[in-house]
Amino acid sequence: MRWEHLTTGADRQPGPGATAALFGTDRVTVRTVDTPEFSGITFHEVRARSIVNRVPGASRMPFEWTVNPYRGCSHACVYCFARGTHRYLDLDTGLGFDSQIVVKVNAPELLRRRLASANWQGEHIAMGTNVDCYQRAEGRYRLMPGIIEALLERANPFSILTKGTLILRDLDLLRRAAEVTEVGISVSVGFVDPELWRTVEPGTPAPARRLDVVRALRDQGIGCGVLMAPVVPFLSDRPEQLRATVRAIAEAGATSVTPLVLHLRPGAREWFTDWLGRCHPHLVPRYRRLYADGAYAPRWYQRRVTRQVHELAREFGIGPGGRGAARRPGDSPSPAEQPPAPPVQPTQLTLL
C-alpha cells in the first residue's frame, strides 16, 4: 500500500529517519516513535485508508486478499522478498527495511468496516504473506487480537503465516475462530542449522523455538503446517540437511510441509547478494548462474528439492495417518501427497 492511501489523525512533526514520501505535503504520519526497548528501530505510526488489499492477478499466490498491519520487518531476514516494497515509500530496502517499521494503527477498525460492507463476500484473507504480522512490533501494538476478533465476528475465513512465537498469545482467539470458520496456520521454518539461522534470519526466533510453536498448537488440538522456506541453494539443500529439517518438522507434529526454494526479487536480490559476498564469497558465481534468468531458481532445481522433501515427508509420517495428521474428513490432501503446491498454501486449522 502506497503512502497516498494513508491519512493523518493528528498534525505531528517528523522524527529521525523521516523521508519525503513519509512526511511530504500530505503529512500521512500520525507520529514517529523511537523507544529504548526497541533500540535501533523506529516506528512510523500511520492511519491507513484501507487495510484489505487485493493480490495482483499475475501473482503466484493461491489467495486473492491480504491484510498487512505492518510494513518493514525487524526479523531482518537477508532474503526477504518484501524488501522491494520499502522503495514505494522512499525508504531503504536494506537496513531501512529492518529498522523503519510502518505501523497501521487503525488496522482492526478498518477491517471491521470492510467486512461489514455490502460488497464484501466473505472471501479468504491471508496474513503474514508480505511481512510477519507477529514480528516484534506486534508485542508493542497488539493489532492482531483486534484483527482476529473482527474476522471471528463475521466468521470470515483466514490464514496466518509467521516466524513469530507471539502467535501463541492469541491461541484462545484462534481456537474460537476455528469453531466458526476455516482458519489456517503455518509456521515458516526453512532449515534447522543454527549457524545459518544466526546470519540470515538474525531477528527471528530460532528454528527450534518456531517448531515449539507447532508443538504447542498440536498439544492444544490445533493443526499447524510448516512452510519450509526458504531452502537456500548450496547452504541448506544438501540431502542430510533436508532430512534433518523434515525430521524436526515431523517430530514437532506438523500437519504438512511445503518446501519453497529461495527467490530473489529486486530489493531482496541486492541485499542478499551483498551478504553472500561477505559471508560466502565462493558461492557468488554459482548464484549468478543459478539465478541468471531472474528471481526464481530453475524449475529442475525447484522440482528436485520438492521431490526430496515430499519423499522425506512420507518417510517421517507427515500427512494422513502419520504423526502429523490432524485433518477432518474432506480436507484436501497434504502437500506430501500431491504435486508441488504454490507458495504459501494455507493449511487448514483443525481441532482434534
TACOR-V380241 format. One line per field, one symbol per residue. psi: psi as a letter, one per 40 degrees, with the letter a starting at -180 (. if undefined). A space follows every 50 residues. Layout:
psi: ???
//
This chain:
psi: hideeiiieihiiiaieiidddfadegehdihhhidefhehhhhhihidi dhhhhideieifidiihgeihihedfheeheeddddddefihebddddeg hhhgefdddddddddeidehefihhiieecihefiddddddfdddddddd dddefhiiihhieheedddfdddddddeeeihhhhhhhhdiehdddddde fdeiiidddddddddddddeehihihhghihhhedeeidddddddddddd defidihhihihigihdddddddddddddgdeedddddddfdeadiiidd dddddddddddddddefhaheadehfiiheiiiideeiihiiifhihhhi h.
//
